Amino acid sequence: MVFPVLARASQRPAFSKGTAMPFSHRIFFVVTFFFSLILADLTQQGQYDYGFNVDLRLRKRDPSQSSIVTGLPRVNGQPPLRLDIRDLQKDKDMWTLYILALNWMQYTDQESPFSWYQITGIHGAPALTWQGVDPTPGNEHSGYCTHVSILFPTWHRPYLALYEQVLYNIVQYIASLYPLDLQDRAQKAADSFRIPYWDWAAAPPDGESVLPLTVGGSSTLDIEGPNGVQTISNPLFSYVFRPFNGSTFPDFPFNTWRETKRAPRPVSSPNATSNNSFVAHALDTHLPSFQQRLYNIFTNYPNYTTFSNEAWVPNDNNGTYDSLESIHDSIHTVGGGVYGHLAIIAYSGFDPLFWLHHANVDRIFAMWQVLYNNSYVVPQTAIYSSHTTSPGETEDSQTALTPFFSNETHFWTSDEVRDLEVFNYTYADVANKTRTDVIALINSRYGNFTPASMFLYTDRAQRHRSIHAGHLNQHPSQAQPHRANGLSWNSQTSTRPSLSAVFKGNKYREWIANVRVSKHAMGGSFSVHLFLGEVPADPTSWPVASNLIGTLGVFAHRSKHRMSMGRMIAGTIPMTSALMQMASLGEVPSLHAEDIVPFLKSNLEFRVSLTDGRTAEPHDVDGLCISIVSSMVTAPDSETRLAEWGEVESHFDLFV
């Protein structure tokens, strides 16, 4: 079988709808991988040693590697699952191949278009032109990613497929290196390999953090590969630039760091080390907020345009300030921490956590598609530039998702990637699932911090008795560990306020802080933190403060773009869980407006911090507006039904 020939720069595909691709071209052959791209010496410290000169062996084969994103072979006619990283780790054979493949890819010479450096660099820095897909005039210094765009979810789908394709081919070759008596076992795991995701909105196993220990626990790990057990660099902990070129990252301190960092300390030192324990603590603190936001989006955002991206539409419904992109932004800023690579658009792709995060974003997108499959991409004007897009251009379902080739002459489009199985992968949460199946999963996994679960898992007699008793019995299927800070309320573990303090009939009130702001107001990423009561004096403690309600992270470039100034984005900080906790403690009589509005006016505070550690005065943040709204929500009377939102009521502006 001959690989499709890579289009040269002079034959760059036109930006038009991709044509149908023969099925035979979708089949990836095991050993026709990128044998010619491994130029690194496998004896380098931190890299797995296979016991021979892999570079020499691969050069003898010298096949061509294609940049066409084809998807991977099915197994027994079915698309294999992308697993949660904690579940993947339980499969020793597949986990070993995954870690070895990441390690291999990260040690691949940066000049190769299929190296970690260049595949991750497609997103932002160093703004390389990948595989001859040239920038449009004026966009030479931008990555290809489409932010604040109707294409945000769809562009990342072929991007993840390309990354998965590269790793899959490494996995196939590594499996072939095992001793003969282990090859069948290794090959079986290799055939089903798909990249994992990280569910940052689900309660982790008891005693664990939202951030998996395999990601942030140690910079090295022991792995049993084809040449025995060896200690290697942990490819999930960081990526080391080989070689490091400070000019690629002109900003201090990034121009001094040879590897990616998370919440580095001390930030002013070239020898700063990642503080993953702080990141883990911050993610645990924010879990209630992330889960509430996700639950609200699943239940109240049936329109793809508002669901897909964070662009603020003036005079739009006050109930649709949030989006998949805005939640995604907050994971970047919290997970990166002060000066963390993950918190900066241009640099984020280099952090291995980026790929686990975005696979989860794609899974959420897939779940949303099952709920609202009749809504999809409609024409919208591009707000920000990418490598091949300028502000003002119309983007629609036929827009080329550059630089991802679907065949020799065309790029993938949103229409063509609408069904994720086009790339021959799926998720357990959507595979062969009906809409009611997905709804039941959402209620069970993501409803713990909302009063909807308090009503949902209690029968009528229990509800009647509980009006006076002030407590409810938890549903057995909902028993999960309480992973939250002191302000959050969890339906499974927290004291229950009386139903009359929360419900009017079968309706309860959701409280939300709507935030809108200029994305590039501060010349880089920043965060808006919401507190009840006195704000801690030390800004570094804000992400883990015991009285933090939640944080809206704004994921931005480290510069102020004149063309972008004044372009507004929007997001939310849910307050219901925190207010339920106040009600359960007797600090406020109920969740009803007559009690909550004066309480919030007296106790609600906010602060703004930047990812370089500085703080900002609110009046210096261009376009910042924080408004407090609420909506009466009908609680689902069955686990297979969604909560139903009523009209949004505006109460007061916290800042304008």
Secondary structure, DSSP 8 states (H G I E B T S, - for coil): --------GGG---SSB-----HHHH---TTSS-TTS--S-TTSTTS---SS-HHHHHHHH------B------BTTB--EE-BHHHHHHSHHHHHHHHHHHHHHHTS-TTSTTSHHHHHHTSSTT----TT----TT-TTS-S---SSTTHHHHHHHHHHHHHHHHHHHHHHHHHTS-HHHHHHHHHHHHT----B--TTS--STT--SS-HHHHS-SEEEEEETTEEEEEE-TTT--B-SS--GGGS-STTGGG-SB--SS-BSTT-TT-B--HHHHHHHHHHHHHHHHHHHHHHHHH---HHHHH--B--TT--TT----HHHHHHHHHHHHH-TT-GGGSHHHHTTSTHHHHHHHHHHHHHHHHHHHSTT-----EE--S-BTTB-TT-EE-TTSEEEEEESSSS-EEETTTTSSGGGGS-EETTTTT--HHHHHHHHHHHH-TTSHHHHHHTS-HHHHHHHHHH------GGG-------TT---TTTS----HHHHEETTEEEEEEEEEEEETTTTSS-EEEEEEESS--S-GGGGGG-TTEEEEEEE---SS--TTTTT-EEEEEEE-HHHHHHHHHTTSSS-SSHHHHHHHHHHHEEEEEEETTS-EE-GGGSTT-EEEEEEEEEE--SSTTS--EEEEEEEEEEEE-
